[in-house]
Amino acid sequence: MKLLVVGSGGREHALAWKLAQSARVQIVYVAPGNGGTAQDARLRNVDITDLDALADFAEKEQIALTVVGPEAPLAAGIVNLFRGRGLKVFGPTKEAAQLESSKDFAKAFMKRHGIPSAEYETFFDAAAAHAYLDRQGAPIVIKADGLAAGKGVVVAATLDEAHAAVDMMLADNKLGDAGARVVIEAFLEGEEASFIVMVDGKHVLPLASSQDHKRLSDGDAGPNTGGMGAYSPAPIVTPQLHARVMREIILPTVRGMEKEGIRYTGFLYAGLMIDAQGNPKTLEFNCRMGDPETQPIMARLKGDFSKVIEQAIAGTLDTVELTWDRRTALGVVLAAHGYPDAPRKGDRINGIPAETEHAVTFHAGTTLAGGKLVTSGGRVLCVVGLADSVRGAQSAAYDTVNQISFDGMQYRRDIGYRAVSRKH
């Protein structure tokens, strides 16, 4: 069978890599893909991003099923389009994807259905937003309502930062339509975790727990990014917390969408903040797998992933049991010079070692130029190490990182530090 993965990042490389391991899969097309997917004999890049043209391609090539990676095509209605043409696709419809494409929709939805989250207000008007900030004080969180490629959230430590964020979004229109409306919410303290499940409209299948590192620099310093590394499993997600998140957040979300006439299918990602007492609150919803969480999760998943996707599309996820590598997987993101504000492109990448059972490198912002691999985006690579402990997985990942080089390469040296400190 032929499969299609839509997207070009590290998440899509990891999904395609896992799907291609199935004996039943002849080829996995990746649209548009990256330098890493271009170099894998089991994968084939397709230089198409237009949604109608992608549907034409899927029909012509008789694609058995399509997996959509990023949020933009989901928000644009790729699932509605494919289904309308009788094509099998895994992802949420445009209506369901509002949980991610509109922060205001998500917050109002959570309020209606009693899903734990931070207190908030929504603003179109900069003056009203500034007055609200003065009343609330800092720290406080300002979010662009729409999709802003990971750049729409400002965690402001001071009121000056908060006012500047409101001006950037509402007054200066720096994020365009995405920032024409802002959500301002209370700052939550605690430890973050990523809780990702698969949903077939009715049944929910949880994936392995993971934890992302959003800040650019060691010790969670510096600006927010799309994610500088992740590991799985996340020790903070105990069996008790897992059950509680399913009961209080995930299932009420799926049932709530259904009550509102929206059947949720696809990956559902709840970004959680877990306070010192172990109470989870929802920071955000994503309607897709996380990046970089997908890379360590896929590195740990055993069995035929194409069959799992098939069951999800068929609505029979209740019959699926996932098996996981007992090892910890830890991914370190290597980012371009100037990331996250102005990443430089075109730097030559050297030294990526061959995949082993202890380490695999997934590509994100890479492309082939004249047969040479060069940087083409902010987050360039995600190096995943696997071992029996978090420390061991760190060693496996960083041993690989030390072999790779490109000008301006930046990365965190402390991925997994919370899990390591938890062991003592």
Secondary structure, 3 states (H helix, E strand, C coil): CEEEEEECCHHHHHHHHHHCCCCCCCEEEEEECCHHHHCCCCEEECCCCCHHHHHHHHHHCCCCEEEECCHHHHHCCHHHHHHHCCCCEECCCCCCCHHHHCHHHHHHHHHHCCCCECCEEEECCHHHHHHHHHHHCCCEEEEECCCCCCCCEEEECCHHHHHHHHHHHHHCCCCHHHHCCEEEEECCCCEEEEEEEEEECCCEEECCCEEECCEEECCCEEEECCCCEEEECCCCCCHHHHHHHHHHHHHHHHHHHHHCCCCCEEEEEEEEEECCCCCEEEEEEECCCCCCCHHHHHHHEECCHHHHHHHHHHCCHHHCCCEECCCEEEEEEEECCCCCCCCCCCCECECCCCCCCCEEEEECCEEEECCEEEECCCEEEEEEEEECCHHHHHHHHHHHHCCCECCCCECCCCCCHHHHHHCC
